[in-house]
Amino acid sequence: MSATHSQLPLEGRMDEFEVKAQRLVALCMLGLLLFNYPILALFNVPATAFGIPVLYAYVFAAWSLLIAGMALVVETGD
């Protein structure tokens, strides 16, 4: 079977879709790692950062970075 011009862009988009899906899965795995017990235990110290407990600051920063990473992956084209 020969591919027509109308089929070629769809195949290109599927490749782009697969790359984005792989990047989102990688971000999910990073999130699982960042919010797992051993990493959280590193930040569970009796100290503050800018008046906020270090653990809370870490959770907020890691969550924000994951959201920004997901937005970057979803909104940018390859």
Rosetta blueprint (number, residue, H / E / L):
1 M L
2 S L
3 A L
4 T L
5 H L
6 S L
7 Q L
8 L H
9 P H
10 L H
11 E H
12 G H
13 R H
14 M H
15 D H
16 E H
17 F H
18 E H
19 V H
20 K H
21 A H
22 Q H
23 R H
24 L H
25 V H
26 A H
27 L H
28 C H
29 M H
30 L H
31 G H
32 L H
33 L H
34 L H
35 F L
36 N L
37 Y H
38 P H
39 I H
40 L H
41 A H
42 L H
43 F L
44 N L
45 V L
46 P L
47 A L
48 T E
49 A E
50 F L
51 G L
52 I E
53 P E
54 V H
55 L H
56 Y H
57 A H
58 Y H
59 V H
60 F H
61 A H
62 A H
63 W H
64 S H
65 L H
66 L H
67 I H
68 A H
69 G H
70 M H
71 A H
72 L H
73 V H
74 V H
75 E H
76 T L
77 G L
78 D L
